[in-house]
Amino acid sequence: MAAIAKSILQPKWSPSLQFVRWRRVNVQRPRPPHYDRALALAVLKPQYAPSPYLNLPKSETCKKAEEDVQYKTRPDNPLERIYARELRHWLETKKFAAFLHSNPIAGDELFDTRVKLKKEGMTLEVYSKHTVKLAVADSPYEAILQLYVAHNAIVFSDEPKVGKLLKIMKKIPQFVVLAGMVEGRLLSVTQLENYANLGDVTSARAQLVGTLNSAGSSLISRLNQAPSSLVSRLDQYADLKKDGS
């Protein structure tokens, strides 16, 4: 009885549904709110103090300019000066140096590249642009700064093994040869290829000596040609006189 009376006195509530599927709402130009609501919104609208940078030019409000000034003043680094002296010493003492552009490369591939170059008596070194700038300042090698735009590396060798380096670098696309310096002279990639086609110094010297010897022997033969021809003619004439007598 109590349950029946409770169900009669407390009827179940069911929400009413209203479908507005075909109703179009103007989002770009909404309907203005009621006066009371508009008044409450205007009263509750937050008020902010005017910005002191509002009327300043962009050159004074740009945060990037402050960062540029901060990075322009580079602090003195003793380790960097040691690396610069080492690089300057290698540029002055090594007969061959190749400047490479370095693409992204894995650690194991870099290790394999160093091993291949080490077997040929070459060393791969990586220096920052600031270190190179310290090393070549007020020196004949200052032109190599134009090559240091992105990530770079240098290969040093006691002997100008240009052909072997170009052959190794063709199999390693992570490094691109930009230029080289052979015995203090800066050469482009085309000039390095032409230098590699010349062969070693010993072969070039032997070829030069052979050319000079051939020129000397040719000159001697030409000088002896007229006297020998005259002698042979005189011998023939003498034989003819003997036969006639």
C-alpha positions in Angstrom: 0.0 0.0 0.0 2.8 2.3 0.9 4.5 1.7 -2.5 1.3 2.4 -4.4 0.7 5.6 -2.5 4.2 6.8 -3.0 4.0 6.1 -6.8 0.7 8.1 -7.0 2.0 11.0 -4.9 5.4 11.2 -6.7 4.8 10.7 -10.4 7.8 10.0 -12.7 9.4 13.0 -14.5 10.3 12.7 -18.2 12.2 15.5 -20.0 10.6 17.1 -23.0 12.5 17.0 -26.3 12.5 19.8 -28.9 14.2 19.1 -32.2 16.0 22.1 -33.8 17.7 20.3 -36.6 16.5 22.6 -39.4 17.1 25.8 -37.4 19.9 27.9 -38.9 22.0 30.0 -36.5 23.7 33.1 -37.8 27.2 32.8 -36.4 28.7 35.8 -38.3 26.0 38.2 -37.3 24.4 37.0 -34.1 21.3 38.5 -32.7 22.0 41.3 -30.2 21.3 40.3 -26.6 18.6 41.5 -24.4 19.1 45.0 -22.8 19.6 43.7 -19.3 22.1 41.0 -20.5 24.0 43.5 -22.6 24.1 45.9 -19.6 25.5 43.1 -17.4 28.1 42.1 -20.0 29.2 45.7 -20.4 29.6 46.1 -16.6 31.5 42.8 -16.2 33.9 43.4 -19.2 37.5 43.3 -17.9 39.5 46.5 -18.1 43.3 46.2 -18.9 46.0 48.8 -18.5 47.3 50.1 -21.8 50.5 48.4 -22.9 53.7 50.6 -22.8 54.8 49.0 -26.0 51.7 49.8 -27.9 53.0 52.9 -29.8 56.6 51.8 -30.1 58.1 50.6 -33.4 58.7 47.0 -34.2 62.5 47.5 -34.1 62.3 48.3 -30.4 59.8 45.7 -29.3 61.3 42.7 -31.2 62.7 40.1 -28.7 64.9 38.6 -31.4 67.1 41.7 -31.4 68.0 41.2 -27.7 69.0 37.5 -28.5 71.1 38.6 -31.4 73.0 41.1 -29.2 73.5 38.4 -26.6 75.0 35.9 -29.1 77.2 38.5 -30.8 79.3 38.9 -27.7 80.9 35.5 -27.7 82.8 34.7 -24.4 86.5 33.8 -24.6 87.0 30.0 -24.5 90.5 28.8 -23.8 89.7 25.3 -25.2 88.6 26.9 -28.5 91.8 28.8 -28.7 93.8 25.6 -28.3 91.7 24.0 -31.1 92.4 27.0 -33.3 96.2 26.8 -32.8 96.0 23.0 -33.6 94.1 23.7 -36.8 96.5 26.5 -37.8 99.4 24.1 -37.3 97.8 21.4 -39.4 97.1 23.9 -42.2 100.7 25.0 -42.3 102.3 21.5 -42.0 100.0 19.2 -43.9 100.5 19.0 -47.7 96.9 18.3 -48.4 93.6 19.4 -46.8 90.1 18.8 -48.2 87.0 20.7 -47.1 83.8 18.7 -46.9 80.1 19.5 -46.4 78.7 17.2 -43.8 75.1 15.9 -44.1 73.4 14.1 -41.3 75.3 10.9 -40.6 74.9 8.1 -38.0 77.7 7.4 -35.5 78.6 4.0 -36.9 78.9 5.4 -40.4 81.1 8.2 -39.2 83.3 5.7 -37.5 83.6 3.6 -40.7 84.5 6.7 -42.6 87.3 7.6 -40.2 88.6 4.0 -40.5 88.7 4.1 -44.3 90.5 7.5 -44.3 92.9 6.3 -41.6 93.9 3.3 -43.7 95.0 5.7 -46.4 96.9 7.9 -44.0 94.2 10.6 -43.8 92.5 12.2 -40.7 88.9 13.5 -40.5 88.4 16.5 -38.2 85.4 18.6 -37.4 85.8 22.3 -36.2 83.2 25.0 -35.6 83.1 28.1 -37.7 84.3 30.3 -34.7 87.3 28.0 -34.3 88.2 28.2 -38.0 87.8 32.0 -37.8 90.2 32.2 -35.0 92.7 29.9 -36.7 92.8 31.6 -40.1 92.5 35.2 -39.0 95.2 37.4 -40.7 96.7 34.4 -42.6 96.8 33.3 -46.2 94.1 30.7 -45.4 91.4 33.2 -44.7 89.6 32.4 -48.0 88.4 29.1 -46.6 85.9 30.9 -44.4 83.6 31.3 -47.4 83.2 27.5 -47.3 82.0 27.4 -43.7 78.3 28.2 -44.1 76.7 25.0 -42.6 78.1 21.8 -41.1 81.7 21.1 -42.4 84.6 18.8 -41.9 88.2 18.8 -42.9 90.4 15.9 -44.1 94.2 16.2 -43.6 97.0 14.2 -45.2 100.8 14.3 -45.2 100.8 13.5 -48.9 98.5 14.9 -51.6 96.4 11.7 -52.1 93.7 13.5 -54.0 92.6 10.6 -56.2 92.2 8.2 -53.2 90.1 10.8 -51.3 87.8 11.5 -54.2 87.4 7.7 -54.7 86.4 7.2 -51.1 84.0 10.2 -51.0 82.1 8.9 -54.0 81.0 5.9 -51.9 80.0 8.1 -48.9 77.1 10.5 -49.8 77.0 12.0 -46.3 80.1 14.0 -47.2 80.4 16.3 -50.2 83.8 17.6 -51.3 83.7 21.4 -51.6 87.3 22.3 -52.3 90.9 21.3 -51.4 94.2 22.8 -50.6 97.3 21.2 -52.1 100.7 22.5 -50.8 99.2 25.8 -49.8 97.1 26.4 -53.0 93.3 26.4 -52.9 91.7 24.2 -55.6 88.1 23.7 -56.7 86.6 20.2 -57.2 87.3 20.3 -60.9 90.9 21.3 -60.3 91.2 18.5 -57.8 90.0 15.9 -60.4 92.4 17.2 -62.9 95.2 17.0 -60.3 94.2 13.4 -59.6 94.5 12.5 -63.2 98.1 13.8 -63.4 99.4 10.9 -61.3 102.1 11.1 -58.6 105.1 13.4 -58.7 107.6 10.6 -59.5 105.7 9.6 -62.6 105.4 13.2 -63.7 109.1 13.7 -63.2 110.0 10.5 -65.2 107.7 11.7 -68.0 109.3 15.1 -68.0 112.8 13.6 -68.1 111.8 11.3 -70.9 110.4 14.3 -72.9 113.6 16.3 -72.4 115.8 13.3 -73.4 113.7 12.7 -76.5 114.0 16.4 -77.5 117.8 16.3 -76.9 118.3 13.1 -78.9 116.1 14.4 -81.7 118.2 17.6 -81.8 121.5 15.6 -81.9 120.2 13.4 -84.7 119.2 16.4 -86.8 122.6 18.1 -86.2 124.4 15.0 -87.3 122.2 14.3 -90.3 123.9 16.8 -92.6 127.6 15.8 -91.9 126.7 12.1 -92.1 125.0 12.6 -95.4 128.0 14.6 -96.7 130.4 11.8 -95.6 128.3 9.1 -97.3 128.2 11.2 -100.6 131.9 11.7 -100.5 132.5 8.0 -100.0 130.3 7.2 -102.9 132.2 9.7 -105.1 135.5 8.2 -104.0 134.4 4.7 -104.9 133.2 5.9 -108.3 136.6 7.5 -109.0 138.4 4.3 -108.1 136.2 2.2 -110.4 136.7 4.7 -113.3 140.5 4.7 -113.0 
